[in-house]
Amino acid sequence: MELASQLHGADGFKFFTFSQISIPRRKAFKNFLLSEDGRFHFFISSPNTELIKSLVEGFIDRPEIDFLRRSVNVEYVEFLEPPEFRRNMKFRTLSPIIIKTVREEDGVLKQWDVNPNDLKFYENLQNNLVRKYREFYGDYDGDEYLRLVPYQRSIKRKRIMIPKEGAETYHRAYHMKFRVEGDPRLIEFGYDCGFGEKNSMGFGMVVTS
């Protein structure tokens, strides 16, 4: 509870992410998916080992969680071995990546969602990752260069509603498969806490492809 309060009350980056829900046996309806066997799973990732430990212990001590105003039993929790991090790697998203920028419109600065056809997408993603790394570890002494190349046919836009100050705001985020080249420490950090922005809201989680 104390860790959860610290996370929710913290300003700035929260250094964790999670995937979208996966329902292996499902039936699709107009506005929802039905799990035919009552099961679903998702992944959580963070460079903060204390956070992961606390989450696992919490699920073990209280294997019942509130999900969409219903009580759900946690059947099992599993640790996954991380990949070997190299300078060149391939990933695919488990939750879409969102990148924002500020642009002037009619003399007013406004925030815009950037798509992968805009070079600003990659510039802001790199800068965001380096800032997160420095804030988490206190410093970064490596090469800030990060080259991310998506497989164009894999890019899928997803329209996401994010509540803000009691209103519904809609944003564009992107699923994709991509190659990334850079300092393995940065790549590992992106794997652990998510690529792009709003990671603690479930954006930017990846797995090796």
C-alpha positions in Angstrom: 0.0 0.0 0.0 2.8 2.4 0.9 4.6 1.7 -2.5 1.3 2.2 -4.4 0.7 5.5 -2.6 4.2 6.7 -3.5 3.7 5.8 -7.2 0.3 7.5 -7.5 1.6 10.6 -5.7 4.9 10.9 -7.5 5.5 13.6 -10.0 7.2 12.9 -13.3 8.0 9.4 -14.6 6.8 6.4 -12.7 9.1 3.8 -14.3 6.7 0.9 -15.1 4.5 -0.2 -17.9 2.0 -3.0 -18.6 0.6 -4.7 -21.7 -2.8 -4.8 -23.1 -4.9 -7.7 -21.9 -4.6 -11.0 -23.8 -7.6 -13.3 -24.0 -6.5 -16.5 -25.7 -10.0 -18.0 -25.9 -12.4 -15.2 -26.7 -15.5 -14.4 -28.5 -15.9 -10.9 -30.1 -19.0 -8.8 -29.7 -19.7 -5.3 -30.9 -18.5 -3.4 -27.8 -16.5 -6.1 -25.9 -14.7 -9.4 -25.8 -15.9 -12.4 -23.9 -13.4 -14.8 -22.3 -14.9 -18.2 -23.0 -13.0 -19.9 -20.2 -13.0 -16.9 -17.8 -9.2 -16.4 -18.2 -7.0 -13.6 -19.4 -3.5 -12.5 -18.8 -1.2 -9.4 -19.0 2.4 -8.5 -18.4 4.0 -5.9 -16.1 7.5 -4.6 -16.4 9.8 -2.2 -14.5 13.4 -1.5 -13.9 12.4 -1.0 -10.3 12.9 -4.5 -8.8 11.3 -3.4 -5.5 8.1 -2.6 -7.3 8.0 -5.9 -9.1 8.7 -7.8 -5.8 6.0 -5.8 -4.0 3.4 -6.6 -6.8 4.2 -10.3 -6.8 4.0 -10.5 -3.0 0.7 -8.6 -3.1 -0.8 -11.0 -5.6 0.3 -14.0 -3.5 -1.0 -12.5 -0.2 -4.2 -11.3 -1.8 -5.0 -13.4 -4.9 -8.1 -11.4 -5.6 -8.2 -8.1 -7.4 -10.8 -5.6 -8.5 -11.1 -5.5 -12.3 -13.8 -3.4 -14.0 -15.8 -3.4 -10.7 -15.7 -7.2 -10.5 -13.7 -9.5 -8.3 -11.1 -11.5 -10.2 -8.9 -14.3 -8.9 -5.2 -14.3 -9.7 -4.5 -17.9 -10.7 -0.7 -17.6 -11.0 2.2 -15.1 -11.3 5.2 -15.9 -13.3 8.6 -14.2 -13.8 9.9 -14.2 -17.4 13.6 -14.3 -18.2 14.7 -11.1 -19.9 16.4 -11.4 -23.3 20.2 -10.8 -23.8 20.4 -7.1 -24.6 22.6 -6.2 -27.6 23.2 -3.1 -29.7 20.8 -4.3 -32.4 17.5 -5.9 -31.4 14.0 -6.5 -32.8 10.8 -5.9 -30.8 7.1 -5.9 -31.2 4.7 -3.9 -29.0 2.4 -5.4 -26.4 0.8 -2.0 -25.8 0.9 0.8 -28.3 3.6 3.6 -28.3 2.4 7.2 -27.9 4.6 10.2 -28.7 3.6 13.8 -28.3 5.0 17.2 -29.4 4.0 20.8 -29.1 3.1 22.8 -32.2 1.7 26.3 -32.7 -1.8 26.7 -34.2 -3.3 30.1 -34.6 -0.7 31.6 -32.3 -1.5 29.0 -29.5 0.8 26.2 -28.5 -1.0 22.8 -28.5 0.0 19.2 -27.9 -0.2 16.8 -30.8 0.2 13.1 -31.1 3.0 12.3 -33.5 2.8 9.4 -36.0 5.7 7.2 -37.1 5.9 8.9 -40.5 7.1 12.1 -38.7 10.8 12.4 -37.8 9.7 14.1 -34.6 8.3 10.7 -33.5 11.8 9.2 -33.3 13.6 12.4 -32.0 11.1 12.7 -29.1 11.2 9.0 -28.4 14.9 9.0 -28.0 14.9 12.2 -25.9 12.2 10.8 -23.7 14.1 7.5 -23.1 17.3 9.3 -22.2 15.5 11.6 -19.8 13.8 8.7 -18.0 17.1 6.9 -17.8 18.8 9.9 -16.2 16.0 10.5 -13.8 15.9 6.8 -12.7 19.7 6.2 -12.4 20.8 9.8 -11.7 23.1 10.1 -14.7 23.8 8.7 -18.1 27.4 8.6 -19.6 26.7 6.8 -22.8 25.9 7.6 -26.4 22.4 9.1 -26.6 22.0 7.9 -30.3 19.1 5.6 -30.7 17.9 4.5 -34.2 14.4 2.9 -34.3 13.2 1.6 -37.6 9.6 0.2 -37.8 8.4 -2.4 -40.3 6.0 -0.2 -42.2 3.4 -2.9 -42.8 3.3 -3.7 -39.1 2.3 -0.2 -38.0 -1.3 -0.1 -36.7 -2.9 3.1 -35.4 -5.0 2.7 -32.3 -7.4 5.4 -31.0 -7.2 5.5 -27.2 -9.5 7.4 -24.8 -7.6 8.8 -21.8 -9.7 10.6 -19.0 -8.3 14.0 -18.1 -9.8 16.4 -15.6 -13.2 14.7 -15.8 -13.3 14.8 -19.7 -12.6 12.2 -22.3 -9.6 12.9 -24.5 -8.7 10.8 -27.5 -5.1 10.1 -28.6 -3.4 8.2 -31.4 -0.9 5.5 -30.4 0.8 2.9 -32.6 1.4 -0.8 -32.5 4.4 -2.0 -34.5 7.3 -4.3 -35.0 10.6 -2.5 -35.1 14.4 -2.7 -35.1 16.3 -0.6 -32.7 20.0 0.2 -32.6 21.8 1.9 -29.7 23.4 1.6 -26.3 22.2 -1.8 -24.9 21.6 0.0 -21.5 19.1 2.3 -23.2 17.5 -0.5 -25.0 17.2 -2.6 -21.8 15.7 0.4 -20.0 13.1 0.9 -22.8 12.3 -2.8 -22.5 11.9 -2.5 -18.7 9.8 0.7 -18.4 8.4 1.2 -21.9 9.2 3.1 -25.1 7.6 6.5 -25.6 5.3 8.3 -23.2 2.6 7.5 -20.6 4.1 4.2 -19.8 2.5 4.0 -16.4 -0.9 4.2 -18.2 -0.1 1.1 -20.2 1.8 2.4 -23.2 5.0 1.3 -24.9 5.5 -2.2 -23.6 7.5 -4.4 -25.9 8.7 -8.0 -26.3 11.5 -9.4 -28.5 10.3 -10.3 -32.0 
